[in-house]
Amino acid sequence: MQKVIIVGAGPAGLLLAHYLLARKRYQVEIYERRPDPQRVELSSQRTFPLSLHMRGLNAIRTIPGLEAALVKEGVWSGATLLHGKQGKARRIDRKLPLLLIDRNQLIRVLIQQLLKHYGEEALTIQFDCTCTDVDPDRRTVTLHEAEGEPFTASFDYLVGADGVRSPVRDALVARTAMQCEQSTVPDVYKSLFVRRVSPDHSSELAADCIHSWTIGRNMRVLMAPLPGDWLHGVMIFPHNKNPLEGLTSADAVRDFFQEKCPALAPLMMVEDAEALRLRPISKILTVTCDRMHVGDRILLIGDAIHAVSPSVGQGCNASLQDAQVFAQLLDQYQDDWSRALPEFTAQRLPEAHALRALSDYTFPRSKTMVLEFIFRLIVVKKLRRWFPQLGKPLPMELIMETELPYTQVLHQTQGWIDRVRQSILVQGLEPSTQAERMSSYPSSTSPRLGNDNAANS
Ligand SMILES: Cc1cc2nc3c(=O)[nH]c(=O)nc-3n(C[C@H](O)[C@H](O)[C@H](O)COP(=O)(O)OP(=O)(O)OC[C@H]3O[C@@H](n4cnc5c(N)ncnc54)[C@H](O)[C@@H]3O)c2cc1C
């Protein structure tokens, strides 16, 4: 048995553990910084809803029983309702339904299913245990338990699945030729939780739709229904324009929602409004790297290596796909990691770079392009059923309704992506303005510095 250490029990690391253990030739040790989600009350954790599309769902389906277990904790959604200020809503139907699931529920189910199928001889998961360093030459990781002395663990293979702030990636950038760039997206968000039905049952929002409101320029509220008649969502706004700034009471927050989101306001109780007002603002970081493996023994997957803005809801889908693709390569190369790893980078890096461009430039920011976007999504999309020659689909349609690789989606919609990028440049909202370089990333290979790179790949 060869020992694989996975750092990070997020969606990517846990799904890869399922794939590796199913091969029956690896012993897997997972180290996770946070507490065991099975023992922590859901409400006390930072969480948000994830939408899983075909790409992520296909990666899950390959593991027997996993999809059925996840569906029990999620909600299928076939449409988005765009709510207006006057209370009217426009419905955008989706060809393929997506599964909405709370991030921590997804994690819980992935862990429960692992523990159900594999005993301690094959799998250990250590929570409250943070990785702080990696020595690729000695094949060791340094770990710190919440209470206790630091210790080292040795590995045959290492997987960095430790999210956007990945210490594994940082250690590899410091110690090897690997290069990465981290940027801050100009938008920030606050999480929002309300009941789906008002206490007196006089107001409710549809249980099978995502709900969306435009509350100002480049400001949106998105709410997803989840089991137990909850709506979990986010309020997204530019980092320097917090619409709740200056609101000093829960009533003021509710008045704001009454004006901007009248269909949502009756569901917002005083305690929900106060919690929203006091909740800290979350920043969104993105990561772009020049490879997804180091040497013959170290793999990086998920947000650790390709975190993107959540605007098109693909970060988790792509992270789950990483696990599936790597397992396919292990099949192809009979578990020879020295051949599977470079091939993984060759296949997945162009996908990661294309997803980055799609996530940054799918949603328009100028008023005219926003109007065009809505018109094309609602009117042109319907007309295209009878007149297929009517205009090209928008990136969002191809991302949501096909299983095309991200590189092909980008290639087919490059015109739109270039226009959005241009309008963002004009407004000075380009994410690169806030780039924090972790290590110099050659501009000739950076997808953000030249979209053509991703489109051509
Ligand atoms: C508001 C919001 C909405 C989103 N919506 C969607 C969506 O609808 N659809 C979608 O596909 N994606 C969405 N995403 C993106 C999605 O959440 C991520 O892409 C996905 O969680 C990445 O999975 P991961 O396993 O790579 O990383 P993570 O989920 O970040 O998991 C990494 C794990 O590693 C652990 N860790 C970190 N450092 C250490 C350490 N030093 N030692 C040990 N453990 C460590 C962390 O605690 C964490 O559990 C959204 C993101 C946000 C912020």
The ligand as an SDF file (V2000), in Angstrom:
LIG
                    3D

 53 58  0  0  0  0  0  0  0  0999 V2000
  -19.9710   32.6760   -1.9860 C   0  0  0  0  0  0  0  0  0  0  0  0
  -19.4760   31.5510   -2.8420 C   0  0  0  0  0  0  0  0  0  0  0  0
  -20.3570   30.8720   -3.6640 C   0  0  0  0  0  0  0  0  0  0  0  0
  -19.9130   29.8220   -4.4560 C   0  0  0  0  0  0  0  0  0  0  0  0
  -20.7870   29.1920   -5.2700 N   0  0  0  0  0  0  0  0  0  0  0  0
  -20.3770   28.1750   -6.0720 C   0  0  0  0  0  0  0  0  0  0  0  0
  -21.3030   27.4640   -6.8840 C   0  0  0  0  0  0  0  0  0  0  0  0
  -22.4970   27.7610   -6.8890 O   0  0  0  0  0  0  0  0  0  0  0  0
  -20.8400   26.4560   -7.6610 N   0  0  0  0  0  0  0  0  0  0  0  0
  -19.5120   26.1140   -7.6720 C   0  0  0  0  0  0  0  0  0  0  0  0
  -19.1430   25.1900   -8.4300 O   0  0  0  0  0  0  0  0  0  0  0  0
  -18.6120   26.7650   -6.8950 N   0  0  0  0  0  0  0  0  0  0  0  0
  -19.0080   27.7750   -6.0980 C   0  0  0  0  0  0  0  0  0  0  0  0
  -18.1050   28.4180   -5.2740 N   0  0  0  0  0  0  0  0  0  0  0  0
  -16.6910   27.9830   -5.2960 C   0  0  0  0  0  0  0  0  0  0  0  0
  -16.4770   26.7560   -4.4010 C   0  0  0  0  0  0  0  0  0  0  0  0
  -16.8540   27.0260   -3.0840 O   0  0  0  0  0  0  0  0  0  0  0  0
  -15.0220   26.3330   -4.4210 C   0  0  0  0  0  0  0  0  0  0  0  0
  -14.5440   26.3120   -5.7350 O   0  0  0  0  0  0  0  0  0  0  0  0
  -14.8520   24.9410   -3.8170 C   0  0  0  0  0  0  0  0  0  0  0  0
  -15.2520   24.9480   -2.4630 O   0  0  0  0  0  0  0  0  0  0  0  0
  -13.3920   24.4780   -3.9340 C   0  0  0  0  0  0  0  0  0  0  0  0
  -13.2350   23.2590   -3.2780 O   0  0  0  0  0  0  0  0  0  0  0  0
  -11.8100   22.8690   -2.6750 P   0  0  0  0  0  0  0  0  0  0  0  0
  -11.9930   21.5470   -2.0310 O   0  0  0  0  0  0  0  0  0  0  0  0
  -10.7800   23.0070   -3.7180 O   0  0  0  0  0  0  0  0  0  0  0  0
  -11.4760   24.0070   -1.6040 O   0  0  0  0  0  0  0  0  0  0  0  0
  -12.2170   24.3980   -0.2650 P   0  0  0  0  0  0  0  0  0  0  0  0
  -13.6780   24.1930   -0.3720 O   0  0  0  0  0  0  0  0  0  0  0  0
  -11.7380   25.7550    0.0840 O   0  0  0  0  0  0  0  0  0  0  0  0
  -11.6480   23.3550    0.8000 O   0  0  0  0  0  0  0  0  0  0  0  0
  -10.3180   23.4170    1.2230 C   0  0  0  0  0  0  0  0  0  0  0  0
  -10.2290   22.8030    2.6080 C   0  0  0  0  0  0  0  0  0  0  0  0
   -8.8740   22.8460    3.0310 O   0  0  0  0  0  0  0  0  0  0  0  0
   -8.8280   23.2190    4.3950 C   0  0  0  0  0  0  0  0  0  0  0  0
   -7.5120   23.8310    4.6710 N   0  0  0  0  0  0  0  0  0  0  0  0
   -7.0870   25.0590    4.3040 C   0  0  0  0  0  0  0  0  0  0  0  0
   -5.8270   25.2590    4.7360 N   0  0  0  0  0  0  0  0  0  0  0  0
   -5.4660   24.1310    5.3850 C   0  0  0  0  0  0  0  0  0  0  0  0
   -4.2770   23.7420    6.0500 C   0  0  0  0  0  0  0  0  0  0  0  0
   -3.2320   24.5630    6.1420 N   0  0  0  0  0  0  0  0  0  0  0  0
   -4.2240   22.5110    6.6150 N   0  0  0  0  0  0  0  0  0  0  0  0
   -5.2820   21.6690    6.5430 C   0  0  0  0  0  0  0  0  0  0  0  0
   -6.4420   22.0030    5.9250 N   0  0  0  0  0  0  0  0  0  0  0  0
   -6.5250   23.2080    5.3470 C   0  0  0  0  0  0  0  0  0  0  0  0
   -9.9690   24.1980    4.5470 C   0  0  0  0  0  0  0  0  0  0  0  0
  -10.3860   24.3140    5.9010 O   0  0  0  0  0  0  0  0  0  0  0  0
  -11.0400   23.5630    3.6430 C   0  0  0  0  0  0  0  0  0  0  0  0
  -11.8600   22.6740    4.3480 O   0  0  0  0  0  0  0  0  0  0  0  0
  -18.5300   29.4610   -4.4540 C   0  0  0  0  0  0  0  0  0  0  0  0
  -17.6540   30.1450   -3.6110 C   0  0  0  0  0  0  0  0  0  0  0  0
  -18.1050   31.1850   -2.8150 C   0  0  0  0  0  0  0  0  0  0  0  0
  -17.1370   31.9000   -1.9280 C   0  0  0  0  0  0  0  0  0  0  0  0
  1  2  1  0
  2  3  1  0
  2 52  2  0
  3  4  2  0
  4  5  1  0
  4 50  1  0
  5  6  2  0
  6  7  1  0
  6 13  1  0
  7  8  2  0
  7  9  1  0
  9 10  1  0
 10 11  2  0
 10 12  1  0
 12 13  2  0
 13 14  1  0
 14 15  1  0
 14 50  1  0
 15 16  1  0
 16 17  1  0
 16 18  1  0
 18 19  1  0
 18 20  1  0
 20 21  1  0
 20 22  1  0
 22 23  1  0
 23 24  1  0
 24 25  2  0
 24 26  1  0
 24 27  1  0
 27 28  1  0
 28 29  2  0
 28 30  1  0
 28 31  1  0
 31 32  1  0
 32 33  1  0
 33 34  1  0
 33 48  1  0
 34 35  1  0
 35 36  1  0
 35 46  1  0
 36 37  1  0
 36 45  1  0
 37 38  2  0
 38 39  1  0
 39 40  1  0
 39 45  2  0
 40 41  1  0
 40 42  2  0
 42 43  1  0
 43 44  2  0
 44 45  1  0
 46 47  1  0
 46 48  1  0
 48 49  1  0
 50 51  2  0
 51 52  1  0
 52 53  1  0
M  END
$$$$
